[in-house]
Amino acid sequence: MKNSNLIIAGMLLLAIIFSGFQCSSKEMESAKLYYQQENWDKAIAALKEEVQKNPKSDDGYYWLGLVYAKKGEIDSMVQAFDNSLQISDKYKADIEKERYFEWQEAFNRGVSLFQRASKTEDQDSSMNFYDRSVKEYDNAILLEPDSGDTYKNLAFVYLVTQRNEEAIKPLQKLIDLDQAEEGYQYLGEVYNSIAANSMNKFRTDGDKADSSTAMEYYTKTISLLAEGLNKYPDNSDMLTTRFNAYIGADRMDEALSSAKALVDKDPGNKFSHYNYGVVLLKLGKFEEAEQQFQKAIDLDPEYENAIYNIGVTYVSWGTAMNKEAEKQGLISEDYKQKYQAALPYLETVVEKDPTNVAIWELLGKVYSVLGMNDDANNAFKKADELR
């Protein structure tokens, strides 16, 4: 009986030893040896032979992923790990740890390269660092596709390098994942920039396709920021971008309410008063426009755009008064008071920017209406000289 037990035990030991040898193929043993020697190419060759002979080798694919990680071939690493997990969950915990480690490494390299790019004065070298940063963030996304921080940083690289259209995808992903405030804000700015550039091209070339593109992206901007402002109603950058989109799309009633909201939100902001004044001027609400431009000037007496536009407001106001009088068959010189009110503002602007042809021409017209013929001639002469 004792001898029988010994025989059975011996057979079990042989079975265990035999099965152990069977689980580790010649290719796997070679691959692990090459891995220890850091001979990555030979390790890959052995592991490819392993998985070709044994397509269900979770070990083979797992180790193949490890070797690709060492070589920095992240897309191949991810594919090998995915193949291993499709066969079994044997290495699931190890794969998750390895992926997270590699994600951290890629993300940190992306940050470092971005910082080096921003500090490099040579443009070609700086762009090289930015491009390498993009590659690292792309790898990080392969490893952790649900990390909002990676998409945000990738989008910033594109924005800094003025590749706005390439920034759209990561910004949209940032919104999809986290409903991130920065995602809405920057994607809105990108859409609005594309719209404005398309509209400028239309005005230059007259191609209706550019006009259609502009309207499409103005609409996208407004729709996106409506959603963003619903979540982040205090974001003044989004409010401003939406306002600009309303102006670009010629949706003036909505622009008016948006501009008023910006003023109510931040009454000490000169830009908000200026923008509100611009809409009011476009709508022919001259008295209200005058008030808004004046508030902007009160906040900043050197604010040239507001100084110029209050002058334009007075000129437009006077012109409208004169047309209305003529329409009613009246003879009135009241409108000239508005032209007179415009003079100090327009003269201030031309003192600040004496090379501005448009201002000299406008001054010439105002001087003419006021009977200041010598000044008018001088202004028109100056405009001709600058052309």
Residue pairs with C-beta under 8 A, 6 or more apart in sequence:
25 50
25 53
25 54
25 57
27 46
27 47
27 49
27 50
27 53
27 60
28 46
28 47
28 50
28 57
28 59
28 60
28 63
30 42
30 46
31 43
31 46
31 47
31 50
31 60
31 63
31 67
32 63
34 40
34 42
34 43
34 46
35 43
35 63
35 66
35 67
38 70
40 67
40 70
40 71
43 63
43 67
44 64
44 67
44 68
44 71
47 60
47 63
47 64
47 67
48 64
50 57
50 59
50 60
51 57
51 60
51 61
51 64
51 83
54 60
56 87
57 87
58 84
58 87
58 88
58 90
58 91
59 84
59 90
61 80
61 81
61 83
61 84
61 87
62 80
62 81
62 84
62 90
62 91
62 94
62 95
64 80
65 77
65 78
65 80
65 81
65 84
65 95
65 98
66 77
66 98
68 74
68 76
68 77
68 80
69 77
69 98
69 102
74 102
74 106
74 139
74 142
74 143
75 139
75 142
77 102
78 99
78 142
78 143
81 91
81 95
81 98
81 99
84 90
84 91
84 95
85 91
85 92
85 95
99 143
99 144
100 143
100 144
102 139
102 143
103 140
103 143
103 144
103 147
103 150
106 136
106 137
106 139
106 140
106 143
107 136
107 137
107 140
107 147
107 149
107 150
107 153
109 133
109 136
110 133
110 134
110 136
110 137
110 140
110 150
110 153
110 154
110 157
111 133
111 153
113 129
113 130
113 132
113 133
113 136
114 129
114 130
114 133
114 153
114 156
114 157
116 129
117 126
117 127
117 128
117 129
117 130
117 133
118 126
118 160
120 126
120 129
127 161
130 157
130 160
130 161
133 157
134 154
134 157
134 158
137 150
137 153
137 154
137 157
138 154
140 147
140 150
141 147
141 150
141 151
141 154
144 150
146 177
148 174
148 177
148 178
148 180
151 170
151 171
151 173
151 174
151 177
152 170
152 174
152 180
152 182
152 183
154 170
155 167
155 170
155 171
155 174
155 186
158 164
158 166
158 167
158 170
159 167
159 186
159 190
164 190
164 193
164 194
165 190
165 194
167 186
167 187
167 190
168 187
168 190
168 191
171 183
171 186
171 187
171 190
172 183
172 187
174 180
174 182
174 183
175 183
175 184
175 187
179 231
181 228
181 231
181 232
181 235
184 224
184 225
184 227
184 228
184 231
184 232
184 235
184 238
185 228
185 235
185 237
185 238
185 241
187 224
188 221
188 224
188 225
188 228
188 238
188 241
188 242
188 245
189 237
189 241
191 217
191 218
191 220
191 221
191 224
191 245
192 217
192 218
192 221
192 241
192 244
192 245
192 248
194 213
194 217
195 213
195 214
195 215
195 216
195 217
195 218
195 220
195 221
195 245
195 248
195 249
196 214
196 244
196 248
198 210
198 211
198 213
198 214
198 217
199 210
199 211
199 214
199 248
201 207
201 210
202 208
202 210
202 211
202 214
214 248
215 249
218 245
218 248
218 249
219 249
221 241
221 242
221 245
222 242
222 245
222 246
222 249
222 251
222 254
225 238
225 241
225 242
225 245
226 242
228 235
228 238
229 235
229 238
229 239
229 242
232 238
234 265
236 262
236 265
236 266
236 269
239 258
239 261
239 262
239 265
240 262
240 271
240 275
242 258
243 255
243 258
243 259
243 262
243 275
246 252
246 254
246 255
246 258
247 255
247 278
247 279
252 279
252 282
252 283
255 279
256 279
256 280
256 283
259 272
259 275
259 276
259 278
259 279
260 276
262 269
262 272
262 275
262 276
263 269
263 272
263 273
263 276
263 292
265 272
266 272
267 273
268 299
269 299
270 295
270 296
270 299
270 300
270 303
270 306
271 296
273 292
273 293
273 295
273 296
273 299
273 306
274 292
274 293
274 296
274 303
274 305
274 306
274 309
276 292
277 289
277 290
277 291
277 292
277 293
277 296
277 306
277 309
277 310
277 313
278 289
278 309
280 286
280 288
280 289
280 292
281 289
281 309
281 312
281 313
281 316
284 316
284 320
286 313
286 314
286 316
286 317
286 320
287 317
289 309
289 313
290 310
290 313
290 314
290 317
293 306
293 309
293 310
293 313
294 310
296 303
296 306
297 303
297 306
297 307
297 310
300 306
304 349
304 352
304 353
307 345
307 348
307 349
308 345
308 346
308 349
308 359
310 342
310 345
311 342
311 343
311 345
311 346
311 349
311 362
312 342
312 362
313 342
314 338
314 339
314 341
314 342
314 345
315 338
315 339
315 342
315 346
315 362
315 365
315 366
317 338
318 335
318 336
318 337
318 338
318 339
318 342
318 369
319 335
321 332
321 334
321 335
321 338
322 332
322 335
325 331
325 332
325 334
325 335
336 369
336 370
339 366
339 369
339 370
340 370
342 366
343 363
343 366
343 370
346 359
346 362
346 363
346 366
347 363
349 356
349 359
350 356
350 359
350 360
350 363
353 359
355 386
356 386
357 383
357 386
357 387
360 379
360 380
360 382
360 383
360 386
361 379
361 380
361 383
363 375
363 379
364 376
364 377
364 379
364 380
364 383
365 376
367 373
367 375
367 376
367 379
368 376
